[in-house]
Amino acid sequence: MGTHLLLDFFGTIVDYSPSRTDQGYPESHALLRRWGADLSRPDFLTAWSAVCAEFDRRSDADDSEFSMTEVGTEFLARVLGEPAAPADVETFVVTYLREWNSAVRVPAGMPDLLADLAATRRLAVVTNTHRADLVPGHLAAMGVAHLVDAVVTSVEVGWRKPHPAIYAAALDTLGVPASAAVFVGDTFVADYAGPEAVGIRAFLIDATARHPVPAERRLDSLFDLPGRLAPMTEVSGRRSSSSGSGR
């Protein structure tokens, strides 16, 4: 069994809402109104969803990734009627993500679980995200950034899971072959079929048994993982606790 754990983040390490509208986003809407956008909040959310959906369709075609800056730039140009300054795009993105993050929850005991896993295995987070600093920020807030040797994001690689490039980037960052790694996540194609296709053993969080994975590879949550792993062996050359934060 591999001595390196590649972990999905959203839905695996933290609970979250994938919706882009459920949080209501009153601060983001107020910001647009101050900038002259004549939109009700429902109209704002509808317009935002439509622009995001356009970017999603492009990504779905080839697994390429887009950034929050790109989608924010396009959205503001449409609702304001002219291109927004880069500083205003950044202000909007930061405001929107602050509201989106309000739905992210850390399961009780998760930091301790990650510490236990990191005691004998190197950890990397491999995540689809439109903002490079989002997941490192969450790991820091959880107090676990020092446990993670690498954070590999789709927006920095340019390709999202299940594109082979993002798994290759994670393996290259750790300097290990696929046979030395185990992947764990909650999305069948991105976190199970994708890793398995490139030779990484995978476990899927699939409490309702919706997907065709062997029973021994199915987890109710990440908390089931230690019991499924082979006896853990101390990783040789383990890095110091200060060397692995959010990169």
N, C-alpha and C positions, 0 to 999 in steps of 0.2 A: 504493500500500500504506500502511496506517495507520502513524502515527508513535507510537502508544500501544499497548503490549502489556499485555493482561489475561491473567494467568497463573493457572491452577488451582494448588493447592499440593500436596495429598496425591496421590501417584501421578504428579505432573508435575515438581515441584521436588525432592521427597523421595520415597523409597520407604518403604512402611509396610505394616502388616497391618491390614486393616479389621475383623478379628475383635475382638469385645468380650470374648473368653474365652481366647484362645490364650496370653496372657502368664501365666496362672495366678493372678496377683493375690494372692500370699501376704500382703502388707502390708495390703491392703484387707480381706481376710478376717480377719486378726488384729485389726484395728480393730473390726470388727463383733463379734467374740467378746468383746473387752474391754467392749463396750457391752451385752453380754447376749444377743446373737443366738445361738440354739442351732442353728447351721447348719454342716454339713461344708463344705469348700471346693467340692466338686462341686455341692452343693445351693445354695450361695451363687451360683455362676456360672449355674446354671440359673434361679434366681429373678431375677437381674440381667438375663439375656438375655430373659426373659419380659416384664419391665417395659419394657425398651428396645424390644422388638418391638411392644408396644402403642402406644408413642409413635410409632414408625416408621409404623405403619399409619395413624395419624391424619395424619401429615405426607404420606404417599403420596397421600392423597385430594385434597389441594389445594396441595401444595408449601409449606405453612406450616412454620416451623422451631420446634424446642423447644430449651431450654437444658439443660445438664448439671445446673444447680440444680433445674430442674423434675423431671427424671427421678430425680435423687438424693433429692429430698424425698419423692416417691411411693414409691421403693424402700425407704428407711429406715422410713417409716411402716408398711409391710407387714411387714418382717422384724423390727422392734423392737416392733411392736404398738401404737405410739403415735407421734404426730408428733415429729420430731427438731427440736432447736433449730437455727436457721439457721447458727450457728457449727459445729455438728456436721455439717450437710450440707456446708458448705464444706470441712471437714477431710476428709470422705470423698471428695468430688469431687477435691480436690487430690491425695490419696493415690492414687486410682484412675488419674487422668491421668498421674501420675508413672510408674506401672507401664506404662500403655498406651504412653507415649512411648518406652519402652525398645525398641520395635520400629521406631521411625522411624530411617531411615538417609539420610545425605546422600551422593549419588553423588559419586565423585571428580571434581573439576573443576567442580562446580556453582557454587560462589561465583565462580570466574573467568568462567564463562559468563554469569552474571547481570551481572557488572561490564561485560563486553563489550557485552551488550545495552543496558545502562543508559547506556552512553557516547553513544549516538545516539538512543535511544528512551526515553520515560517508561514506567515499569513500575508496574503495579498487580497485586496478588494478589486474586483473587476466589474465595472458598472457602466450601464448605459445612462448617460446624463448629458444635458445640454450646457452644463456650466462646470468648468474645471475645478473651481474651488468649493463646490457645493458639498460633495461627500467628504473631502478632507475637513471641512468646517464642522460637519456633523461628528466625525470621529474625534476631533479635538474637544468638542462640547461634551461628548460622552466620556472623555478622559481615557481613550484607548488608542489615540494616534500613535503612541510610542510602541504599541504592540504590532503594528502593521508595517511590513517591509516595503510595500508599494501600493499605491492607488492608481490603477490603470483605468482611464476614462475614455469612453467612446469619442467624446468631443475632441480630445487631444490626439487620439490615434487616427481619427477621421472615419472610422468604421465602427458600427455598433454590432453587438452580439445579435445574430450568430455568425457574423463574418469571420473567417479564419484569422484575419489580421489582428483582431483584438486579443485572441488567445495567444497568438504568437508573440505579441508585444508583452503580454504578462510573463510568458515563459522566458523571453529574452531579458526582461528586467530582472527577474530572479536568477537568471543564468542556469536554468535547469531544462531537461527534456520533458516532453509530455508525460512520459512514464513515471516521472517523479512527482507528479501533481495530482491533486483531487479537486474537482470543482463542485461547489454546492450553490444551488439557487432555487428559485420558486417558479420559473417560467420554462416550460418544456423545451421549446425550440432553442431559446437563447442560452439556457443554463444546463440543459441535459443533452439534447441531440447535437447541438453545436460543439460542445467540448468533446463528446464521444467521437464525433466525426474526425477530430484531429488527434485522437489518441489519448485524451485525458479522461480518466475514470470520473464519473459524475454521480452525484446524488441529487434527487429532486424532492423539494418540499411540496408534498401533494397529499394533504391529509384526507381528501375525499376520493383518492384513487381514480382521478379522472384520466390519467395518462398511462400509456403502455410502457411502464418501466418495471423491472423486476422488483419483487417485494422487498428484497434486501437492499435495494437502492432508493426506496421510498421513505421519506421522513415526514413526521407530523410537523416538525419545526426544527430549527437548527440545534435545539437542545437535545435532539435524538442522536446527533452526529457522533459524540464521543463513544457511545455504545456500539456504533457500527464500524468504527475504525479499528484496524489491527493494533495490537499493543504498541504504544507510542515509544519511539526511540529518540533519545536526546539528539537534536540537530547539532552536528559538529560545526564548530566555528560560529556559534550563535552570536549575532551582533549585540552590542550593548543596548540597553533600553532607551537610549537617547537617539538612536540612529535611524529609526524607521518612520518618521512622521510624514504622512500625506504627500507622497511625491508621485 
